[in-house]
Amino acid sequence: MIGGGTTAIEAKILNRHITCVDVNEEALKRTRDALKFDVDNKAKQRIIKCDARNMSFIKDGEIDFVLTHPPYADIIKYSDGKLEDDLSGIHNIDAFVDEMEKVIKEMFRVLKKGKYCAILMGDTRRNKMYQPLAFKVMGRCLSAGFVLKEDIIKRQFNCKATGFWVNRSKESNFLLIMHEHLFIFQKI
Ligand SMILES: C[S@@+](CC[C@H](N)C(=O)[O-])C[C@H]1O[C@@H](n2cnc3c(N)ncnc32)[C@H](O)[C@@H]1O
């Protein structure tokens, strides 16, 4: 779920080998383009079109650290509903969480014992109710065998949609969601 490649850029600068996956060709191209800069190290990048629910090209326990930033169900549609395996095409929260569970199991499988997995997740509102999407995903991580080391709150500033929602929240009396969770798990 490499998206625009931010994680790949940081990995390259930090001299870490990185394996990036995404189902969207556009995301993979952006990542390849973003990596066209020189650094004085030998870090290698593997950029592969792959559904994160099945990363069979990666061996069990091959990976030292997993970092992922999944879609938050269909809040942002990354492929406008055109790609069947894009999880941002799933509107139903519980159906989305079920598919995320498959990603979580794969992340657990590929990670070395003792190492860490970080997941950045946000919440949403539906039918005038707060939907704890991040906590639901976190619960599936615990069920998969991960232990939770940290829940780091990432505050959100200057979001594109903030202006529109500020007015709506005042009219309809609800609070804006201005944070995301960066869960840090360990495979023990
Ligand atoms: C929130 S974005 C990631 C943004 C990224 N952190 C960045 O800096 O650009 C989520 C990404 O997940 C990808 N994605 C959706 N479903 C996927 C799946 N089943 N397997 C792999 N990637 C998927 C989308 O194409 C999108 O690029």
PDBQT file of the ligand as one rigid body, heavy atoms in Angstrom, charges set to zero:
ROOT
HETATM    1  C1  LIG A 201      -3.566   5.685   2.018  1.00  0.00    +0.000 C 
HETATM    2  S1  LIG A 201      -2.857   5.207   0.472  1.00  0.00    +0.000 S 
HETATM    3  C2  LIG A 201      -1.143   5.115   0.900  1.00  0.00    +0.000 C 
HETATM    4  C3  LIG A 201      -0.503   6.487   0.878  1.00  0.00    +0.000 C 
HETATM    5  C4  LIG A 201       0.975   6.457   1.176  1.00  0.00    +0.000 C 
HETATM    6  N1  LIG A 201       1.210   6.399   2.614  1.00  0.00    +0.000 N 
HETATM    7  C5  LIG A 201       1.690   7.661   0.603  1.00  0.00    +0.000 C 
HETATM    8  O1  LIG A 201       2.541   8.236   1.268  1.00  0.00    +0.000 OA
HETATM    9  O2  LIG A 201       1.392   8.046  -0.545  1.00  0.00    +0.000 OA
HETATM   10  C6  LIG A 201      -3.413   3.532   0.316  1.00  0.00    +0.000 C 
HETATM   11  C7  LIG A 201      -2.848   2.747  -0.863  1.00  0.00    +0.000 C 
HETATM   12  O3  LIG A 201      -3.302   1.388  -0.735  1.00  0.00    +0.000 OA
HETATM   13  C8  LIG A 201      -3.410   0.835  -2.037  1.00  0.00    +0.000 C 
HETATM   14  N2  LIG A 201      -4.209  -0.404  -1.982  1.00  0.00    +0.000 N 
HETATM   15  C9  LIG A 201      -5.555  -0.546  -1.914  1.00  0.00    +0.000 A 
HETATM   16  N3  LIG A 201      -5.910  -1.836  -1.872  1.00  0.00    +0.000 NA
HETATM   17  C10 LIG A 201      -4.761  -2.548  -1.901  1.00  0.00    +0.000 A 
HETATM   18  C11 LIG A 201      -4.465  -3.946  -1.872  1.00  0.00    +0.000 A 
HETATM   19  N4  LIG A 201      -5.438  -4.882  -1.816  1.00  0.00    +0.000 N 
HETATM   20  N5  LIG A 201      -3.166  -4.336  -1.918  1.00  0.00    +0.000 NA
HETATM   21  C12 LIG A 201      -2.169  -3.414  -2.004  1.00  0.00    +0.000 A 
HETATM   22  N6  LIG A 201      -2.376  -2.076  -2.040  1.00  0.00    +0.000 NA
HETATM   23  C13 LIG A 201      -3.662  -1.644  -1.981  1.00  0.00    +0.000 A 
HETATM   24  C14 LIG A 201      -4.036   1.975  -2.840  1.00  0.00    +0.000 C 
HETATM   25  O4  LIG A 201      -3.818   1.794  -4.223  1.00  0.00    +0.000 OA
HETATM   26  C15 LIG A 201      -3.294   3.203  -2.250  1.00  0.00    +0.000 C 
HETATM   27  O5  LIG A 201      -2.161   3.506  -3.045  1.00  0.00    +0.000 OA
ENDROOT
TORSDOF 0
